[in-house]
Amino acid sequence: MRISGTVRADALVGSGRQFGSSSYRTQSGAHLQMDVRKQTEYGPLRAVIAVGNLHRDRGQE
């Protein structure tokens, strides 16, 4: 069994066009994957389960 995954978080504050602006934006995401391999009498068997999520919060503009 192999378990792998990633986590990501980003934040953007202000804007190049709006100098001194108090706007912000955040983004986060995660990905998890499980991979199982087994030899059977009919040959190799492989099962993969992958779950992912990406959420964006627009924040204050």
CHARMM-style PDB file with segment names, atoms N, HN, CA, C and O in Angstrom:
ATOM      1  N   MET     1       0.855  -1.171   0.000  1.00  0.00      PROA
ATOM      2  CA  MET     1       0.000   0.000   0.000  1.00  0.00      PROA
ATOM      3  C   MET     1       0.901   1.234   0.000  1.00  0.00      PROA
ATOM      4  O   MET     1       1.888   1.305   0.732  1.00  0.00      PROA
ATOM      5  N   ARG     2       0.539   2.189  -0.830  1.00  0.00      PROA
ATOM      6  HN  ARG     2      -0.263   2.130  -1.424  1.00  0.00      PROA
ATOM      7  CA  ARG     2       1.272   3.456  -0.904  1.00  0.00      PROA
ATOM      8  C   ARG     2       0.280   4.591  -0.683  1.00  0.00      PROA
ATOM      9  O   ARG     2      -0.758   4.651  -1.342  1.00  0.00      PROA
ATOM     10  N   ILE     3       0.599   5.485   0.240  1.00  0.00      PROA
ATOM     11  HN  ILE     3       1.443   5.435   0.775  1.00  0.00      PROA
ATOM     12  CA  ILE     3      -0.233   6.653   0.514  1.00  0.00      PROA
ATOM     13  C   ILE     3       0.612   7.890   0.242  1.00  0.00      PROA
ATOM     14  O   ILE     3       1.716   8.027   0.769  1.00  0.00      PROA
ATOM     15  N   SER     4       0.083   8.793  -0.589  1.00  0.00      PROA
ATOM     16  HN  SER     4      -0.813   8.682  -1.018  1.00  0.00      PROA
ATOM     17  CA  SER     4       0.801  10.020  -0.913  1.00  0.00      PROA
ATOM     18  C   SER     4      -0.180  11.185  -0.939  1.00  0.00      PROA
ATOM     19  O   SER     4      -1.392  10.989  -1.028  1.00  0.00      PROA
ATOM     20  N   GLY     5       0.356  12.396  -0.859  1.00  0.00      PROA
ATOM     21  HN  GLY     5       1.341  12.556  -0.787  1.00  0.00      PROA
ATOM     22  CA  GLY     5      -0.517  13.558  -0.900  1.00  0.00      PROA
ATOM     23  C   GLY     5       0.261  14.852  -0.883  1.00  0.00      PROA
ATOM     24  O   GLY     5       1.471  14.877  -0.657  1.00  0.00      PROA
ATOM     25  N   THR     6      -0.471  15.938  -1.130  1.00  0.00      PROA
ATOM     26  HN  THR     6      -1.454  15.918  -1.313  1.00  0.00      PROA
ATOM     27  CA  THR     6       0.101  17.283  -1.108  1.00  0.00      PROA
ATOM     28  C   THR     6      -0.873  18.247  -0.443  1.00  0.00      PROA
ATOM     29  O   THR     6      -2.083  18.026  -0.437  1.00  0.00      PROA
ATOM     30  N   VAL     7      -0.327  19.309   0.112  1.00  0.00      PROA
ATOM     31  HN  VAL     7       0.657  19.489   0.107  1.00  0.00      PROA
ATOM     32  CA  VAL     7      -1.124  20.387   0.692  1.00  0.00      PROA
ATOM     33  C   VAL     7      -0.563  21.693   0.153  1.00  0.00      PROA
ATOM     34  O   VAL     7       0.653  21.861   0.060  1.00  0.00      PROA
ATOM     35  N   ARG     8      -1.454  22.623  -0.202  1.00  0.00      PROA
ATOM     36  HN  ARG     8      -2.442  22.487  -0.126  1.00  0.00      PROA
ATOM     37  CA  ARG     8      -1.020  23.894  -0.768  1.00  0.00      PROA
ATOM     38  C   ARG     8      -1.835  25.037  -0.169  1.00  0.00      PROA
ATOM     39  O   ARG     8      -3.041  24.910   0.039  1.00  0.00      PROA
ATOM     40  N   ALA     9      -1.156  26.163   0.107  1.00  0.00      PROA
ATOM     41  HN  ALA     9      -0.176  26.266  -0.062  1.00  0.00      PROA
ATOM     42  CA  ALA     9      -1.840  27.363   0.610  1.00  0.00      PROA
ATOM     43  C   ALA     9      -1.196  28.593  -0.024  1.00  0.00      PROA
ATOM     44  O   ALA     9       0.029  28.709  -0.043  1.00  0.00      PROA
ATOM     45  N   ASP    10      -2.008  29.505  -0.541  1.00  0.00      PROA
ATOM     46  HN  ASP    10      -3.003  29.411  -0.525  1.00  0.00      PROA
ATOM     47  CA  ASP    10      -1.537  30.742  -1.162  1.00  0.00      PROA
ATOM     48  C   ASP    10      -2.300  31.927  -0.564  1.00  0.00      PROA
ATOM     49  O   ASP    10      -3.452  31.794  -0.152  1.00  0.00      PROA
ATOM     50  N   ALA    11      -1.641  33.085  -0.525  1.00  0.00      PROA
ATOM     51  HN  ALA    11      -0.705  33.194  -0.861  1.00  0.00      PROA
ATOM     52  CA  ALA    11      -2.293  34.320  -0.083  1.00  0.00      PROA
ATOM     53  C   ALA    11      -1.766  35.476  -0.927  1.00  0.00      PROA
ATOM     54  O   ALA    11      -0.567  35.570  -1.186  1.00  0.00      PROA
ATOM     55  N   LEU    12      -2.672  36.356  -1.353  1.00  0.00      PROA
ATOM     56  HN  LEU    12      -3.647  36.280  -1.142  1.00  0.00      PROA
ATOM     57  CA  LEU    12      -2.323  37.544  -2.120  1.00  0.00      PROA
ATOM     58  C   LEU    12      -2.902  38.753  -1.398  1.00  0.00      PROA
ATOM     59  O   LEU    12      -4.105  38.820  -1.143  1.00  0.00      PROA
ATOM     60  N   VAL    13      -2.039  39.703  -1.071  1.00  0.00      PROA
ATOM     61  HN  VAL    13      -1.062  39.648  -1.278  1.00  0.00      PROA
ATOM     62  CA  VAL    13      -2.478  40.901  -0.352  1.00  0.00      PROA
ATOM     63  C   VAL    13      -2.219  42.115  -1.231  1.00  0.00      PROA
ATOM     64  O   VAL    13      -1.125  42.273  -1.773  1.00  0.00      PROA
ATOM     65  N   GLY    14      -3.225  42.972  -1.370  1.00  0.00      PROA
ATOM     66  HN  GLY    14      -4.113  42.843  -0.929  1.00  0.00      PROA
ATOM     67  CA  GLY    14      -3.102  44.183  -2.178  1.00  0.00      PROA
ATOM     68  C   GLY    14      -3.103  43.855  -3.663  1.00  0.00      PROA
ATOM     69  O   GLY    14      -3.420  42.735  -4.063  1.00  0.00      PROA
ATOM     70  N   SER    15      -2.748  44.841  -4.472  1.00  0.00      PROA
ATOM     71  HN  SER    15      -2.491  45.751  -4.146  1.00  0.00      PROA
ATOM     72  CA  SER    15      -2.710  44.669  -5.916  1.00  0.00      PROA
ATOM     73  C   SER    15      -1.740  45.682  -6.506  1.00  0.00      PROA
ATOM     74  O   SER    15      -1.608  46.785  -5.978  1.00  0.00      PROA
ATOM     75  N   GLY    16      -1.066  45.331  -7.583  1.00  0.00      PROA
ATOM     76  HN  GLY    16      -1.174  44.434  -8.012  1.00  0.00      PROA
ATOM     77  CA  GLY    16      -0.145  46.247  -8.241  1.00  0.00      PROA
ATOM     78  C   GLY    16      -0.841  47.486  -8.771  1.00  0.00      PROA
ATOM     79  O   GLY    16      -0.241  48.560  -8.804  1.00  0.00      PROA
ATOM     80  N   ARG    17      -2.095  47.360  -9.186  1.00  0.00      PROA
ATOM     81  HN  ARG    17      -2.582  46.488  -9.159  1.00  0.00      PROA
ATOM     82  CA  ARG    17      -2.848  48.500  -9.720  1.00  0.00      PROA
ATOM     83  C   ARG    17      -3.466  49.352  -8.628  1.00  0.00      PROA
ATOM     84  O   ARG    17      -3.788  50.519  -8.854  1.00  0.00      PROA
ATOM     85  N   GLN    18      -3.634  48.777  -7.447  1.00  0.00      PROA
ATOM     86  HN  GLN    18      -3.373  47.829  -7.263  1.00  0.00      PROA
ATOM     87  CA  GLN    18      -4.264  49.515  -6.356  1.00  0.00      PROA
ATOM     88  C   GLN    18      -3.264  49.629  -5.205  1.00  0.00      PROA
ATOM     89  O   GLN    18      -3.414  48.953  -4.187  1.00  0.00      PROA
ATOM     90  N   PHE    19      -2.264  50.465  -5.357  1.00  0.00      PROA
ATOM     91  HN  PHE    19      -2.142  51.013  -6.184  1.00  0.00      PROA
ATOM     92  CA  PHE    19      -1.233  50.617  -4.329  1.00  0.00      PROA
ATOM     93  C   PHE    19      -1.865  51.051  -3.008  1.00  0.00      PROA
ATOM     94  O   PHE    19      -2.671  51.981  -2.981  1.00  0.00      PROA
ATOM     95  N   GLY    20      -1.506  50.390  -1.929  1.00  0.00      PROA
ATOM     96  HN  GLY    20      -0.851  49.634  -1.951  1.00  0.00      PROA
ATOM     97  CA  GLY    20      -2.044  50.731  -0.617  1.00  0.00      PROA
ATOM     98  C   GLY    20      -3.409  50.125  -0.357  1.00  0.00      PROA
ATOM     99  O   GLY    20      -4.023  50.422   0.668  1.00  0.00      PROA
ATOM    100  N   SER    21      -3.896  49.297  -1.242  1.00  0.00      PROA
ATOM    101  HN  SER    21      -3.397  49.056  -2.075  1.00  0.00      PROA
ATOM    102  CA  SER    21      -5.206  48.676  -1.057  1.00  0.00      PROA
ATOM    103  C   SER    21      -5.147  47.634   0.056  1.00  0.00      PROA
ATOM    104  O   SER    21      -4.112  47.001   0.265  1.00  0.00      PROA
ATOM    105  N   SER    22      -6.254  47.457   0.767  1.00  0.00      PROA
ATOM    106  HN  SER    22      -7.095  47.971   0.597  1.00  0.00      PROA
ATOM    107  CA  SER    22      -6.301  46.476   1.843  1.00  0.00      PROA
ATOM    108  C   SER    22      -7.031  45.206   1.405  1.00  0.00      PROA
ATOM    109  O   SER    22      -7.529  44.465   2.252  1.00  0.00      PROA
ATOM    110  N   SER    23      -7.105  44.945   0.111  1.00  0.00      PROA
ATOM    111  HN  SER    23      -6.701  45.547  -0.577  1.00  0.00      PROA
ATOM    112  CA  SER    23      -7.779  43.746  -0.358  1.00  0.00      PROA
ATOM    113  C   SER    23      -6.869  42.531  -0.175  1.00  0.00      PROA
ATOM    114  O   SER    23      -5.644  42.655  -0.154  1.00  0.00      PROA
ATOM    115  N   TYR    24      -7.479  41.377  -0.046  1.00  0.00      PROA
ATOM    116  HN  TYR    24      -8.474  41.276  -0.063  1.00  0.00      PROA
ATOM    117  CA  TYR    24      -6.712  40.136   0.069  1.00  0.00      PROA
ATOM    118  C   TYR    24      -7.501  38.984  -0.550  1.00  0.00      PROA
ATOM    119  O   TYR    24      -8.719  39.058  -0.708  1.00  0.00      PROA
ATOM    120  N   ARG    25      -6.784  37.927  -0.892  1.00  0.00      PROA
ATOM    121  HN  ARG    25      -5.794  37.867  -0.764  1.00  0.00      PROA
ATOM    122  CA  ARG    25      -7.397  36.730  -1.477  1.00  0.00      PROA
ATOM    123  C   ARG    25      -6.594  35.530  -0.995  1.00  0.00      PROA
ATOM    124  O   ARG    25      -5.365  35.585  -0.947  1.00  0.00      PROA
ATOM    125  N   THR    26      -7.280  34.443  -0.636  1.00  0.00      PROA
ATOM    126  HN  THR    26      -8.279  34.398  -0.675  1.00  0.00      PROA
ATOM    127  CA  THR    26      -6.607  33.225  -0.195  1.00  0.00      PROA
ATOM    128  C   THR    26      -7.075  32.039  -1.021  1.00  0.00      PROA
ATOM    129  O   THR    26      -8.166  32.045  -1.592  1.00  0.00      PROA
ATOM    130  N   GLN    27      -6.231  31.031  -1.070  1.00  0.00      PROA
ATOM    131  HN  GLN    27      -5.344  31.026  -0.607  1.00  0.00      PROA
ATOM    132  CA  GLN    27      -6.555  29.809  -1.806  1.00  0.00      PROA
ATOM    133  C   GLN    27      -5.832  28.653  -1.121  1.00  0.00      PROA
ATOM    134  O   GLN    27      -4.667  28.788  -0.748  1.00  0.00      PROA
ATOM    135  N   SER    28      -6.509  27.522  -0.953  1.00  0.00      PROA
ATOM    136  HN  SER    28      -7.456  27.412  -1.257  1.00  0.00      PROA
ATOM    137  CA  SER    28      -5.880  26.358  -0.352  1.00  0.00      PROA
ATOM    138  C   SER    28      -6.364  25.100  -1.063  1.00  0.00      PROA
ATOM    139  O   SER    28      -7.425  25.096  -1.688  1.00  0.00      PROA
ATOM    140  N   GLY    29      -5.585  24.049  -0.962  1.00  0.00      PROA
ATOM    141  HN  GLY    29      -4.724  24.053  -0.455  1.00  0.00      PROA
ATOM    142  CA  GLY    29      -5.969  22.804  -1.598  1.00  0.00      PROA
ATOM    143  C   GLY    29      -5.220  21.623  -1.003  1.00  0.00      PROA
ATOM    144  O   GLY    29      -4.165  21.785  -0.390  1.00  0.00      PROA
ATOM    145  N   ALA    30      -5.774  20.447  -1.189  1.00  0.00      PROA
ATOM    146  HN  ALA    30      -6.631  20.316  -1.687  1.00  0.00      PROA
ATOM    147  CA  ALA    30      -5.147  19.220  -0.705  1.00  0.00      PROA
ATOM    148  C   ALA    30      -5.471  18.087  -1.663  1.00  0.00      PROA
ATOM    149  O   ALA    30      -6.514  18.092  -2.318  1.00  0.00      PROA
ATOM    150  N   HSD    31      -4.579  17.125  -1.739  1.00  0.00      PROA
ATOM    151  HN  HSD    31      -3.732  17.121  -1.207  1.00  0.00      PROA
ATOM    152  CA  HSD    31      -4.776  15.958  -2.600  1.00  0.00      PROA
ATOM    153  C   HSD    31      -4.226  14.740  -1.858  1.00  0.00      PROA
ATOM    154  O   HSD    31      -3.103  14.779  -1.356  1.00  0.00      PROA
ATOM    155  N   LEU    32      -5.004  13.666  -1.787  1.00  0.00      PROA
ATOM    156  HN  LEU    32      -5.916  13.635  -2.195  1.00  0.00      PROA
ATOM    157  CA  LEU    32      -4.601  12.423  -1.132  1.00  0.00      PROA
ATOM    158  C   LEU    32      -4.825  11.273  -2.097  1.00  0.00      PROA
ATOM    159  O   LEU    32      -5.867  11.200  -2.748  1.00  0.00      PROA
ATOM    160  N   GLN    33      -3.857  10.378  -2.192  1.00  0.00      PROA
ATOM    161  HN  GLN    33      -3.011  10.437  -1.663  1.00  0.00      PROA
ATOM    162  CA  GLN    33      -3.975   9.232  -3.092  1.00  0.00      PROA
ATOM    163  C   GLN    33      -3.510   7.963  -2.387  1.00  0.00      PROA
ATOM    164  O   GLN    33      -2.459   7.949  -1.745  1.00  0.00      PROA
ATOM    165  N   MET    34      -4.300   6.899  -2.511  1.00  0.00      PROA
ATOM    166  HN  MET    34      -5.153   6.911  -3.032  1.00  0.00      PROA
ATOM    167  CA  MET    34      -3.929   5.584  -1.983  1.00  0.00      PROA
ATOM    168  C   MET    34      -3.835   4.612  -3.160  1.00  0.00      PROA
ATOM    169  O   MET    34      -4.733   4.559  -4.000  1.00  0.00      PROA
ATOM    170  N   ASP    35      -2.760   3.855  -3.214  1.00  0.00      PROA
ATOM    171  HN  ASP    35      -2.030   3.899  -2.531  1.00  0.00      PROA
ATOM    172  CA  ASP    35      -2.500   2.912  -4.303  1.00  0.00      PROA
ATOM    173  C   ASP    35      -2.206   1.543  -3.687  1.00  0.00      PROA
ATOM    174  O   ASP    35      -1.249   1.396  -2.926  1.00  0.00      PROA
ATOM    175  N   VAL    36      -3.024   0.548  -4.013  1.00  0.00      PROA
ATOM    176  HN  VAL    36      -3.801   0.667  -4.630  1.00  0.00      PROA
ATOM    177  CA  VAL    36      -2.851  -0.806  -3.483  1.00  0.00      PROA
ATOM    178  C   VAL    36      -2.643  -1.750  -4.657  1.00  0.00      PROA
ATOM    179  O   VAL    36      -3.391  -1.711  -5.634  1.00  0.00      PROA
ATOM    180  N   ARG    37      -1.616  -2.607  -4.558  1.00  0.00      PROA
ATOM    181  HN  ARG    37      -1.008  -2.639  -3.765  1.00  0.00      PROA
ATOM    182  CA  ARG    37      -1.337  -3.599  -5.611  1.00  0.00      PROA
ATOM    183  C   ARG    37      -1.228  -4.971  -4.978  1.00  0.00      PROA
ATOM    184  O   ARG    37      -0.626  -5.134  -3.917  1.00  0.00      PROA
ATOM    185  N   LYS    38      -1.826  -5.968  -5.649  1.00  0.00      PROA
ATOM    186  HN  LYS    38      -2.316  -5.835  -6.511  1.00  0.00      PROA
ATOM    187  CA  LYS    38      -1.799  -7.333  -5.131  1.00  0.00      PROA
ATOM    188  C   LYS    38      -1.759  -8.311  -6.293  1.00  0.00      PROA
ATOM    189  O   LYS    38      -2.432  -8.117  -7.305  1.00  0.00      PROA
ATOM    190  N   GLN    39      -0.977  -9.347  -6.144  1.00  0.00      PROA
ATOM    191  HN  GLN    39      -0.430  -9.506  -5.322  1.00  0.00      PROA
ATOM    192  CA  GLN    39      -0.910 -10.398  -7.158  1.00  0.00      PROA
ATOM    193  C   GLN    39      -2.017 -11.411  -6.879  1.00  0.00      PROA
ATOM    194  O   GLN    39      -2.130 -11.913  -5.761  1.00  0.00      PROA
ATOM    195  N   THR    40      -2.835 -11.714  -7.889  1.00  0.00      PROA
ATOM    196  HN  THR    40      -2.743 -11.306  -8.798  1.00  0.00      PROA
ATOM    197  CA  THR    40      -3.903 -12.714  -7.755  1.00  0.00      PROA
ATOM    198  C   THR    40      -3.622 -13.873  -8.702  1.00  0.00      PROA
ATOM    199  O   THR    40      -2.689 -13.818  -9.504  1.00  0.00      PROA
ATOM    200  N   GLU    41      -4.418 -14.900  -8.606  1.00  0.00      PROA
ATOM    201  HN  GLU    41      -5.176 -14.944  -7.955  1.00  0.00      PROA
ATOM    202  CA  GLU    41      -4.226 -16.042  -9.504  1.00  0.00      PROA
ATOM    203  C   GLU    41      -4.552 -15.696 -10.958  1.00  0.00      PROA
ATOM    204  O   GLU    41      -4.177 -16.439 -11.865  1.00  0.00      PROA
ATOM    205  N   TYR    42      -5.243 -14.584 -11.191  1.00  0.00      PROA
ATOM    206  HN  TYR    42      -5.548 -13.980 -10.455  1.00  0.00      PROA
ATOM    207  CA  TYR    42      -5.571 -14.123 -12.540  1.00  0.00      PROA
ATOM    208  C   TYR    42      -4.599 -13.052 -13.047  1.00  0.00      PROA
ATOM    209  O   TYR    42      -4.719 -12.595 -14.183  1.00  0.00      PROA
ATOM    210  N   GLY    43      -3.663 -12.663 -12.227  1.00  0.00      PROA
ATOM    211  HN  GLY    43      -3.566 -13.034 -11.304  1.00  0.00      PROA
ATOM    212  CA  GLY    43      -2.705 -11.634 -12.600  1.00  0.00      PROA
ATOM    213  C   GLY    43      -2.708 -10.508 -11.587  1.00  0.00      PROA
ATOM    214  O   GLY    43      -3.360 -10.606 -10.547  1.00  0.00      PROA
ATOM    215  N   PRO    44      -1.984  -9.438 -11.882  1.00  0.00      PROA
ATOM    216  CA  PRO    44      -1.910  -8.329 -10.922  1.00  0.00      PROA
ATOM    217  C   PRO    44      -3.225  -7.549 -10.830  1.00  0.00      PROA
ATOM    218  O   PRO    44      -3.926  -7.358 -11.823  1.00  0.00      PROA
ATOM    219  N   LEU    45      -3.533  -7.113  -9.625  1.00  0.00      PROA
ATOM    220  HN  LEU    45      -2.964  -7.268  -8.818  1.00  0.00      PROA
ATOM    221  CA  LEU    45      -4.723  -6.312  -9.366  1.00  0.00      PROA
ATOM    222  C   LEU    45      -4.255  -5.000  -8.744  1.00  0.00      PROA
ATOM    223  O   LEU    45      -3.431  -5.000  -7.829  1.00  0.00      PROA
ATOM    224  N   ARG    46      -4.773  -3.904  -9.235  1.00  0.00      PROA
ATOM    225  HN  ARG    46      -5.443  -3.904  -9.978  1.00  0.00      PROA
ATOM    226  CA  ARG    46      -4.387  -2.589  -8.725  1.00  0.00      PROA
ATOM    227  C   ARG    46      -5.645  -1.767  -8.463  1.00  0.00      PROA
ATOM    228  O   ARG    46      -6.559  -1.723  -9.287  1.00  0.00      PROA
ATOM    229  N   ALA    47      -5.675  -1.119  -7.302  1.00  0.00      PROA
ATOM    230  HN  ALA    47      -4.933  -1.155  -6.633  1.00  0.00      PROA
ATOM    231  CA  ALA    47      -6.781  -0.218  -6.946  1.00  0.00      PROA
ATOM    232  C   ALA    47      -6.187   1.124  -6.551  1.00  0.00      PROA
ATOM    233  O   ALA    47      -5.242   1.188  -5.765  1.00  0.00      PROA
ATOM    234  N   VAL    48      -6.747   2.198  -7.102  1.00  0.00      PROA
ATOM    235  HN  VAL    48      -7.515   2.147  -7.741  1.00  0.00      PROA
ATOM    236  CA  VAL    48      -6.279   3.555  -6.804  1.00  0.00      PROA
ATOM    237  C   VAL    48      -7.477   4.385  -6.353  1.00  0.00      PROA
ATOM    238  O   VAL    48      -8.512   4.418  -7.018  1.00  0.00      PROA
ATOM    239  N   ILE    49      -7.322   5.047  -5.223  1.00  0.00      PROA
ATOM    240  HN  ILE    49      -6.481   5.020  -4.682  1.00  0.00      PROA
ATOM    241  CA  ILE    49      -8.342   5.969  -4.722  1.00  0.00      PROA
ATOM    242  C   ILE    49      -7.685   7.328  -4.601  1.00  0.00      PROA
ATOM    243  O   ILE    49      -6.677   7.476  -3.911  1.00  0.00      PROA
ATOM    244  N   ALA    50      -8.253   8.327  -5.273  1.00  0.00      PROA
ATOM    245  HN  ALA    50      -9.072   8.207  -5.834  1.00  0.00      PROA
ATOM    246  CA  ALA    50      -7.694   9.686  -5.245  1.00  0.00      PROA
ATOM    247  C   ALA    50      -8.793  10.669  -4.842  1.00  0.00      PROA
ATOM    248  O   ALA    50      -9.902  10.631  -5.375  1.00  0.00      PROA
ATOM    249  N   VAL    51      -8.471  11.538  -3.903  1.00  0.00      PROA
ATOM    250  HN  VAL    51      -7.570  11.569  -3.469  1.00  0.00      PROA
ATOM    251  CA  VAL    51      -9.408  12.553  -3.422  1.00  0.00      PROA
ATOM    252  C   VAL    51      -8.698  13.897  -3.457  1.00  0.00      PROA
ATOM    253  O   VAL    51      -7.564  14.017  -2.992  1.00  0.00      PROA
ATOM    254  N   GLY    52      -9.363  14.909  -4.006  1.00  0.00      PROA
ATOM    255  HN  GLY    52     -10.283  14.812  -4.383  1.00  0.00      PROA
ATOM    256  CA  GLY    52      -8.764  16.230  -4.068  1.00  0.00      PROA
ATOM    257  C   GLY    52      -9.777  17.302  -3.746  1.00  0.00      PROA
ATOM    258  O   GLY    52     -10.982  17.121  -3.922  1.00  0.00      PROA
ATOM    259  N   ASN    53      -9.260  18.437  -3.267  1.00  0.00      PROA
ATOM    260  HN  ASN    53      -8.281  18.584  -3.125  1.00  0.00      PROA
ATOM    261  CA  ASN    53     -10.120  19.545  -2.893  1.00  0.00      PROA
ATOM    262  C   ASN    53      -9.369  20.845  -3.171  1.00  0.00      PROA
ATOM    263  O   ASN    53      -8.185  20.961  -2.854  1.00  0.00      PROA
ATOM    264  N   LEU    54     -10.045  21.802  -3.752  1.00  0.00      PROA
ATOM    265  HN  LEU    54     -11.007  21.708  -4.009  1.00  0.00      PROA
ATOM    266  CA  LEU    54      -9.473  23.137  -3.940  1.00  0.00      PROA
ATOM    267  C   LEU    54     -10.547  24.142  -3.561  1.00  0.00      PROA
ATOM    268  O   LEU    54     -11.632  24.153  -4.143  1.00  0.00      PROA
ATOM    269  N   HSD    55     -10.241  24.985  -2.584  1.00  0.00      PROA
ATOM    270  HN  HSD    55      -9.360  24.975  -2.112  1.00  0.00      PROA
ATOM    271  CA  HSD    55     -11.218  25.956  -2.085  1.00  0.00      PROA
ATOM    272  C   HSD    55     -10.640  27.355  -2.205  1.00  0.00      PROA
ATOM    273  O   HSD    55      -9.509  27.600  -1.786  1.00  0.00      PROA
ATOM    274  N   ARG    56     -11.394  28.254  -2.763  1.00  0.00      PROA
ATOM    275  HN  ARG    56     -12.313  28.055  -3.103  1.00  0.00      PROA
ATOM    276  CA  ARG    56     -10.938  29.641  -2.906  1.00  0.00      PROA
ATOM    277  C   ARG    56     -11.864  30.553  -2.115  1.00  0.00      PROA
ATOM    278  O   ARG    56     -13.081  30.534  -2.297  1.00  0.00      PROA
ATOM    279  N   ASP    57     -11.274  31.344  -1.240  1.00  0.00      PROA
ATOM    280  HN  ASP    57     -10.285  31.359  -1.091  1.00  0.00      PROA
ATOM    281  CA  ASP    57     -12.001  32.334  -0.467  1.00  0.00      PROA
ATOM    282  C   ASP    57     -11.644  33.692  -1.055  1.00  0.00      PROA
ATOM    283  O   ASP    57     -10.483  34.097  -0.993  1.00  0.00      PROA
ATOM    284  N   ARG    58     -12.599  34.396  -1.615  1.00  0.00      PROA
ATOM    285  HN  ARG    58     -13.542  34.067  -1.665  1.00  0.00      PROA
ATOM    286  CA  ARG    58     -12.323  35.677  -2.276  1.00  0.00      PROA
ATOM    287  C   ARG    58     -11.843  36.729  -1.288  1.00  0.00      PROA
ATOM    288  O   ARG    58     -11.151  37.667  -1.684  1.00  0.00      PROA
ATOM    289  N   GLY    59     -12.191  36.598  -0.023  1.00  0.00      PROA
ATOM    290  HN  GLY    59     -12.753  35.836   0.298  1.00  0.00      PROA
ATOM    291  CA  GLY    59     -11.685  37.532   0.972  1.00  0.00      PROA
ATOM    292  C   GLY    59     -12.341  38.898   0.866  1.00  0.00      PROA
ATOM    293  O   GLY    59     -13.493  39.016   0.450  1.00  0.00      PROA
ATOM    294  N   GLN    60     -11.604  39.915   1.243  1.00  0.00      PROA
ATOM    295  HN  GLN    60     -10.668  39.819   1.581  1.00  0.00      PROA
ATOM    296  CA  GLN    60     -12.106  41.281   1.258  1.00  0.00      PROA
ATOM    297  C   GLN    60     -11.539  42.028   0.066  1.00  0.00      PROA
ATOM    298  O   GLN    60     -10.324  42.028  -0.136  1.00  0.00      PROA
ATOM    299  N   GLU    61     -12.379  42.659  -0.721  1.00  0.00      PROA
ATOM    300  HN  GLU    61     -13.366  42.659  -0.558  1.00  0.00      PROA
ATOM    301  CA  GLU    61     -11.905  43.424  -1.894  1.00  0.00      PROA
ATOM    302  C   GLU    61     -12.307  44.859  -1.807  1.00  0.00      PROA
ATOM    303  OT1 GLU    61     -11.994  45.643  -2.703  1.00  0.00      PROA
TER     304      GLU     61
END
